[in-house]
């Protein structure tokens, strides 16, 4: 594309939604760049679906404005917004053939019969289901039905593709395939896509940008790596991946940006701060389960500038390539450690050391 | 696991027994009776002859009542359909917390005796009933408007009896329709009305056709509203049967009329089934 992409192709400005006393979406601004794949991620009730439905025109915002391509669309009725919407339960019309389902949106657009036929066939090919036009939706599997729903949404060449938990009704293996398929399709078509999910793996694997939400507030937004590695608060760190949290108090600050903090048991730990901290401030350290390395005492040469925890393995679960351990450390806290299996996995009651780089011990405000 | 083909039948046996004892056997009796002779003395004489049927079709008197019954039934079905679809659709769409309460209101009439409900129309529509009383008092009219003892009153009585059946049938069908279907239609370019016509209405047809059939059949067999609210010209076929059997104790002829009505309804239901598909109704209900 030669034209510069609009960084605010879809723009929410001071948007807010209340249902009676309940605030579903707190006043917020959010920009969706043109052609990007943006995921709204959060637990149920965080406002992500409400945000999507306001964009779709299925809910009216209590306050604030929504813009698509710079045009305010608050008062545009849903059928004139030119959006492709994918629902959790496919929402195919059960009384219409697959062809009629896919052609449905074209009926309300200025499209000739022959053109309609071409477009529907092309859309069915795009979702790799050519030749099913004469069948009824009930004759297709769940995954196929969702692909037809996708075809129905893209055939109208929407400005924005909206997906409301489109994979959650599918079983695990199928979900993986569909995830890749949607991702490839979006890249191929370059259509701006907003994807709502509570599944962090979907969010991390597909998106250009992840918007983590909770209680109607945006917690953090950024590229998947950014949000995962540099989680800005407890909620984001906890919601994405497996994290350990340790209560800490700031002792001294060092020139290289690493802080010395005191843990609950009095020991000292090195951590990299997220934000500015004062001496003596109470904070917490978050460590990802995958960023810690387990070893017996003999395996480690104690290095300066590294953190070591001594502990005993309380529990473990073998997951094929990797093993998930729960290690009890000095003050009785359990640390969740996920390591690849090197020789043989550690056993219960093994006494081990955990090594973790201060870079991965992220100090968060409480 | 080994399939046990008799198992469903075992579960059905209590209701099948009841249906057999209370429905199939009595109907057989009625069919047998319809061939009997009635002696001038009033005695019923076992026989096998078609005199009772011949009597029914001898002149226009009885067939006209039958046709009138069907016409009244169709009118009732039509009005119930219009009056029933709207509240059913409201129940489907509403998010109101009052919904359960309003649903109970729909079923409330079932708690009151049908006879009482029908009789109470006299207090409302009669010459000295509520409406005429108020109109007379306010001076809008000088003599009471006759509102009772005509076909309108009969249909009114039938509607207040049958409307809940229509509402509930349509509502059950609507309730099984995923609301996101209409949303999907709208996102694809339909207006609210187009989405209703293209998606919600066709998908609610099983409930509509079930409700229509139920109202039709029940109207054909009811005798209370015409008896209480109708005039001499508003007799329906069930009144005729009632009069023959209870009034003149002419069981053979009453039975013959019953058999004619039964056959007619069987033919109508069968034809209806061919085109509207009752099987579809059950399918859609189970899919819900």
Interface residues (C-beta under 8 A of the other chain):
Chain A: X56 X57 X58 X77 X78 X79 X80 X81 X83 X84 X85 X87 X88 X89 X91 X93 X94 X95 X104 X105 X107 X108 X109 X149 X152 X153 X156 X162
Chain B: X178 X180 X181 X183 X184 X185 X186 X187 X188 X189 X190 X191 X194 X198 X199 X202 X203
